[in-house]
C-alpha cells in the first residue's frame, strides 16, 4: 500500500506492507495537527487537503476528531465576499491538553503550565539556593510547585498531556543526571527519586512519565517550536549562574557524539584562570556566569 506523507514542505511516498488502520489514523492526525500548528494564518479544511494530499473527506473526519479532543477549534468565519458559505479557519485549542514544565536551577525552582497555543496559563518561581540541599530534598520541594501547577490546570479545565523537567547539567537518555557541577549533583537518578511522587510519574494519575533534559536543550527546542517558519539552525545560549547552550541543526536538536554538545560554560578560555566547580580551570562561566559578573561589578551579595 502506498502512503503519501506530506509535512513541512517534504513529500515522500512510502510503501507499507500491512498498515494498521489505527497507525494510519494516527499518522493523519499528526499531519493535520502539524499543518494547523505550523502556520501563522488559520488554514481551512480545503487548504489542508490541498497541502497534505489527503482527501477532503479524510481531512474533515480528522479535524472533527481533533475538535472533539479539544486540540483544535474553529475560527470565526471571514466576512462573506461572494456566493457560498465562507470557509472557517482552524486554530490550536486553548482549552484542551496542556504541558507541565518544571525546572531545577541553582538558585530557584519553577513550574509552569502551557496550553497548545503556547500561552502560559500558570507560572510560579521559588527563589532558593539549592546548593546546600540534597537532590532528594530539592526534588521534594519541586513536587510542591508541581502540585500547585496541576491544581491551576485543573481549575482552568486543562488536562496535562505531558511533563518535562529542565536541569542545569549533563542528562542521559534515561533521566540520570550524570553531572550538574553548580548543584553538586553527580549520578542522580531523578526518575527514581520521584518514584514516590505519583503526581509526576504515574500515567494513571493524568501525566505521562516525566521527561528529564538539560535546561538549555529544552530552551532551544522551545524557541524552535515557538516560531513556525523560523530559523531551523541556530545556537541558543542561556546564561545564569551557569552557562549552557542548545544547538539546533536542520530543525533537530544536535547532541554530539556523547549527547553533551552544548556545555559552553565549561569551555576553558584561560588555562591559568580560576578553578571552576567542574574541576577545570578558567572555564567561560567563571568569567561570564551570573555570580562572576556580580563580583566583577562589585554587586555580590546585594
HELIX and SHEET records of a PDB file:
HELIX    1   1 UNK A   21  UNK A   37  1                                  17    
HELIX    2   2 UNK A   45  UNK A   52  1                                   8    
HELIX    3   3 UNK A   56  UNK A   68  1                                  13    
HELIX    4   4 UNK A  135  UNK A  155  1                                  21    
HELIX    5   5 UNK A  190  UNK A  193  1                                   4    
HELIX    6   6 UNK A  198  UNK A  201  1                                   4    
HELIX    7   7 UNK A  203  UNK A  205  5                                   3    
HELIX    8   8 UNK A  215  UNK A  226  1                                  12    
HELIX    9   9 UNK A  264  UNK A  266  5                                   3    
HELIX   10  10 UNK A  285  UNK A  288  1                                   4    
HELIX   11  11 UNK A  290  UNK A  296  1                                   7    
SHEET    1   A 2 UNK A   2  UNK A   7  0                                        
SHEET    2   A 2 UNK A  10  UNK A  15 -1                                        
SHEET    1   B 2 UNK A  72  UNK A  74  0                                        
SHEET    2   B 2 UNK A  90  UNK A  92 -1                                        
SHEET    1   C 5 UNK A 120  UNK A 127  0                                        
SHEET    2   C 5 UNK A 108  UNK A 115 -1                                        
SHEET    3   C 5 UNK A  97  UNK A 104 -1                                        
SHEET    4   C 5 UNK A 159  UNK A 167  1                                        
SHEET    5   C 5 UNK A 211  UNK A 214  1                                        
SHEET    1   D 3 UNK A 170  UNK A 171  0                                        
SHEET    2   D 3 UNK A 176  UNK A 180 -1                                        
SHEET    3   D 3 UNK A 185  UNK A 189 -1                                        
SHEET    1   E 3 UNK A 234  UNK A 239  0                                        
SHEET    2   E 3 UNK A 243  UNK A 249 -1                                        
SHEET    3   E 3 UNK A 252  UNK A 254 -1                                        
END                                                                             
